[in-house]
């Protein structure tokens, strides 16, 4: 009987993250912000830092920002990021961070020991005042600012 693996191809499983995935911030309060931008990663992060500041957190100290390039995904809960109390996704689906659930945008719902909130992309929010207002109203409720 022949070995079925003799003619099989084997592939190396990559270790670590793709070099285009950028992770910054100390994450002292467990706020994880995952985003992507078709325009400018730098401008998108500045926009998100303003949002984090508006919810009374320090972007550098209290949050972890993860830039996820197009066509890339991660497994967030296997990345040794602690704590994860609140996840904000901007232009990213839960499946792209390894969470396979049915979801509604602008609804904060429990996932494992944290909460997940899915938003429009940073690019779309930056161009649409009504979407920004809606996002701000929801964030005020989530973070007890209203």
N, C-alpha and C positions, 0 to 999 in steps of 0.2 A: 504494500500500500504506500502510495507516495505522500509526501508531506505537503499539505495545502499551502503552507507558508513559503515554500521554496521559491515560487515565482512571484511572490507578493513584493510590493514596494513598501519600504518603511520610510517614514518621515520624522524628522526631529520636531518635537513639540517645543515651541518657543517658550523661553522662561523670561520672566520680567515683563514690563510694559513696553509697548511701542514707544520709540523715542519722541514721537510727536504728541503723546499724551502728557500734558503739563499739570503738575499737582503743586499747589502752594497753600500756605496758611497753617497755623498751629492747631486749629480745631479745638480750642479749650472748652467751647460750649456745645460741641457736637452738631454743628450746622454744616452739612455737606451740600455744596452747590455744584451740580454737574451741568455743563453747558457746551454748546458748540456755536460757531459762527461761520457763516459763509463769507463774511466780509473781513473782519479784523479781530483776531483773538485778543489783542491788547485793548481795543475799544470795547469789546464785549465784557472783558473783565472789569474795566473801569465803570461801566454801566452797572454791573452786578455789585461792585463794591459800594456804590452809592445806595443801592437797594439794601444791602446788609447794614450800612450805616443808618439808614432811615428806620430800620427795625431795632435800633438801639444796641447794635453789636459792633465790635471792632473787626473789620474785615481781615486784618492780618492775624489777630490773636484768637478770635472766637470762631472762625469758620475755616473750612477746608474747601478750596476751589479745585475742581477737576475739569480741565479742558479736554474734551473728547473730539478728536478730528472726525470728519465725515468718513463713513464706512468702517469705523472702529467701534468696538464694544469692550466692556470690562465686566468683571464679576465683583461688584462693590463690596459685598459682605465677606469676600475672601481676601481683601486687600489689607487687612490688619489696620484699619482706620478705626480708632476708638476715641471717644464714644461716637455713636451715630444716633442722635436724638431726632433730628429733622433733616430730610433730604428734599432739596429743591431741584427739579429738573427743568432746564430751559432748552426747549427744542430737542429733547432727548426722550425716547420712550423708555418705560421701565425695563423692557426686554433688553435694551442696549446696555443696561447696568446689571444684567443677570437676574432680574425680577420678572417672572412670567405670570402676570395677573391681568385681569380685566380692570380698566381704570377709566375715570372721567377726568378731563382737565379741570383745573381749579377746584379740586376736591382733595382735602387733606385726609388721608386714611392710613390706618395702621399697617405696617409691614415689619414682621419680626418684632424687635423691641423699639422700633422707631416709627416715624410718621413720614409719609411720602406725599409730595405735592408736585403735580405736573403742570407746567406752564408753556405758553407759546415760546418760540425762539427769541433770543435777545434781539436779533435783527428785526423781527416783526414788531416786537414791543417798542423798540427805539423809534419806529416809524409811525406808530399808531397810538394816539393819545387816549382813545377810549379803552384800548386793551391795557394800557399802563394804569388807568384809573381803576379798572376792574381788578387788576393784580394787586394794587395797593390796598383796596378795600379788603380783599381776602387775606393779605399778609397782616393787616392790622388785627383782624380777627384771630388768626393763628397765633400771633405773638403778643396778644393781649394789649394792643395799643389803641383800641377804639373805645 
